Each structure stands twice: as structure tokens, then as C-alpha cells.
Amino acid sequence: MRMHAVGPALALLVALAPAGCGRDLKKENDQLKGQVATLQQENVALKGEGTSLRADAEAMQKQLAALTKEKRELEDQVKALKATIAARPSATPPKKPKKMSLP
């Protein structure tokens, strides 16, 4: 007989539990919906920032490549000028005449 009473008691408990907690669950559910909406907005904003940062990084990589190429070209020019200077015959500058003292 005890087993027969457990079934209806369990059914009554299951039926009353949501009724008593329904308001609390509804409030919590509404709060969570608000949080979800806020997080979705933040997610969209962060995706936009991510896209912008990726574009900036790509532009900076291109600029770095151009500056690296320019640096190599300038280094080559410096080497060529040093080689040209080294290949010239060494000329000593003319000596300054000594000052003559008056007697």
C-alpha cells in the first residue's frame, strides 16, 4: 500500500513545484534573456573590432614589407658608394703654406 501512495505523491510534488517556483523562474529567465541580448550586442561589436584590427595588421605588414625593401635598397646604395670611394686614388689635400714671420 505504501507503494501506491508514492506515485500520486510524486505526481503532486511535480505539479506543485513549478507552480510555486514559476515566478522566480520567470524573473530569472527574463534576466537571462536580457544578459543574452547584451552579450549578443557585445559580440557583434567585438567582431567588428576584430575585422578592423585584422585590416590594420594587414596594412602594417604591407608597409613593413615596403620599408624593408627600401632599407635594403639604401644599404645597397651605401655599399656601392663605399666601394666607389675605396676605388678612387687616395689624394692628400694640399698642404697649407706656412706663415712667414716678419723680421
C-alpha positions as a Markdown table, in Angstrom:
| # | Residue | x | y | z |
|---|---|---|---|---|
| 1 | Met | 0.0 | 0.0 | 0.0 |
| 2 | Arg | 2.9 | 2.2 | 0.6 |
| 3 | Met | 4.0 | 1.9 | -3.0 |
| 4 | His | 0.6 | 3.1 | -4.2 |
| 5 | Ala | 0.8 | 6.3 | -2.2 |
| 6 | Val | 4.3 | 7.2 | -3.6 |
| 7 | Gly | 3.1 | 7.6 | -7.2 |
| 8 | Pro | 0.3 | 10.1 | -6.5 |
| 9 | Ala | 2.5 | 12.0 | -4.0 |
| 10 | Leu | 5.3 | 12.3 | -6.6 |
| 11 | Ala | 2.8 | 13.5 | -9.2 |
| 12 | Leu | 1.5 | 16.1 | -6.8 |
| 13 | Leu | 5.0 | 17.2 | -5.9 |
| 14 | Val | 6.0 | 17.6 | -9.6 |
| 15 | Ala | 2.8 | 19.5 | -10.3 |
| 16 | Leu | 3.2 | 21.9 | -7.4 |
| 17 | Ala | 6.9 | 22.6 | -7.7 |
| 18 | Pro | 6.7 | 24.6 | -10.9 |
| 19 | Ala | 3.6 | 26.5 | -9.7 |
| 20 | Gly | 5.4 | 27.7 | -6.6 |
| 21 | Cys | 8.7 | 28.4 | -8.3 |
| 22 | Gly | 7.2 | 29.7 | -11.5 |
| 23 | Arg | 7.5 | 33.4 | -10.6 |
| 24 | Asp | 11.1 | 33.1 | -9.6 |
| 25 | Leu | 11.9 | 31.1 | -12.7 |
| 26 | Lys | 10.2 | 33.7 | -14.9 |
| 27 | Lys | 12.2 | 36.5 | -13.3 |
| 28 | Glu | 15.4 | 34.6 | -13.7 |
| 29 | Asn | 14.5 | 33.7 | -17.3 |
| 30 | Asp | 13.8 | 37.4 | -18.1 |
| 31 | Gln | 17.1 | 38.4 | -16.5 |
| 32 | Leu | 19.0 | 35.8 | -18.5 |
| 33 | Lys | 17.3 | 36.9 | -21.7 |
| 34 | Gly | 18.5 | 40.5 | -21.1 |
| 35 | Gln | 22.0 | 39.2 | -20.5 |
| 36 | Val | 21.9 | 37.2 | -23.7 |
| 37 | Ala | 20.8 | 40.3 | -25.7 |
| 38 | Thr | 23.6 | 42.4 | -24.1 |
| 39 | Leu | 26.2 | 39.7 | -24.9 |
| 40 | Gln | 25.0 | 39.4 | -28.4 |
| 41 | Gln | 25.4 | 43.1 | -28.9 |
| 42 | Glu | 28.9 | 43.0 | -27.4 |
| 43 | Asn | 29.7 | 40.0 | -29.7 |
| 44 | Val | 28.7 | 42.0 | -32.8 |
| 45 | Ala | 30.8 | 45.0 | -31.6 |
| 46 | Leu | 33.8 | 42.7 | -30.9 |
| 47 | Lys | 33.5 | 41.0 | -34.3 |
| 48 | Gly | 33.6 | 44.5 | -36.0 |
| 49 | Glu | 36.7 | 45.5 | -33.9 |
| 50 | Gly | 38.4 | 42.2 | -34.9 |
| 51 | Thr | 37.8 | 42.8 | -38.5 |
| 52 | Ser | 39.1 | 46.3 | -38.3 |
| 53 | Leu | 42.2 | 45.1 | -36.4 |
| 54 | Arg | 42.9 | 42.4 | -39.0 |
| 55 | Ala | 42.7 | 45.0 | -41.7 |
| 56 | Asp | 45.1 | 47.3 | -39.8 |
| 57 | Ala | 47.5 | 44.4 | -39.3 |
| 58 | Glu | 47.5 | 43.6 | -43.0 |
| 59 | Ala | 48.1 | 47.2 | -43.9 |
| 60 | Met | 51.0 | 47.4 | -41.4 |
| 61 | Gln | 52.5 | 44.2 | -42.8 |
| 62 | Lys | 52.4 | 45.7 | -46.3 |
| 63 | Gln | 54.0 | 48.9 | -45.0 |
| 64 | Leu | 56.7 | 46.9 | -43.2 |
| 65 | Ala | 57.5 | 45.0 | -46.4 |
| 66 | Ala | 57.8 | 48.2 | -48.4 |
| 67 | Leu | 60.1 | 49.8 | -45.7 |
| 68 | Thr | 62.2 | 46.7 | -45.5 |
| 69 | Lys | 62.7 | 46.8 | -49.3 |
| 70 | Glu | 63.6 | 50.5 | -49.2 |
| 71 | Lys | 66.1 | 49.8 | -46.4 |
| 72 | Arg | 67.8 | 47.0 | -48.5 |
| 73 | Glu | 68.0 | 49.4 | -51.5 |
| 74 | Leu | 69.5 | 52.1 | -49.3 |
| 75 | Glu | 72.0 | 49.7 | -47.8 |
| 76 | Asp | 73.0 | 48.6 | -51.4 |
| 77 | Gln | 73.5 | 52.2 | -52.4 |
| 78 | Val | 75.7 | 52.8 | -49.3 |
| 79 | Lys | 77.8 | 49.8 | -50.2 |
| 80 | Ala | 78.1 | 51.0 | -53.8 |
| 81 | Leu | 79.2 | 54.4 | -52.6 |
| 82 | Lys | 81.7 | 53.0 | -50.2 |
| 83 | Ala | 83.1 | 50.8 | -53.0 |
| 84 | Thr | 83.4 | 53.8 | -55.3 |
| 85 | Ile | 85.2 | 55.9 | -52.6 |
| 86 | Ala | 87.6 | 53.0 | -51.9 |
| 87 | Ala | 88.4 | 52.6 | -55.6 |
| 88 | Arg | 89.4 | 56.2 | -56.1 |
| 89 | Pro | 93.0 | 57.0 | -55.8 |
| 90 | Ser | 93.9 | 58.5 | -52.5 |
| 91 | Ala | 94.6 | 62.1 | -52.8 |
| 92 | Thr | 96.0 | 64.0 | -49.9 |
| 93 | Pro | 94.7 | 67.5 | -49.6 |
| 94 | Pro | 97.2 | 70.3 | -50.4 |
| 95 | Lys | 99.2 | 71.5 | -47.5 |
| 96 | Lys | 98.7 | 74.9 | -46.2 |
| 97 | Pro | 101.6 | 77.3 | -46.7 |
| 98 | Lys | 103.5 | 78.1 | -43.5 |
| 99 | Lys | 103.1 | 81.5 | -42.2 |
| 100 | Met | 106.1 | 83.6 | -42.6 |
| 101 | Ser | 107.1 | 85.7 | -39.8 |
| 102 | Leu | 108.3 | 89.2 | -40.4 |
| 103 | Pro | 111.8 | 90.2 | -39.2 |
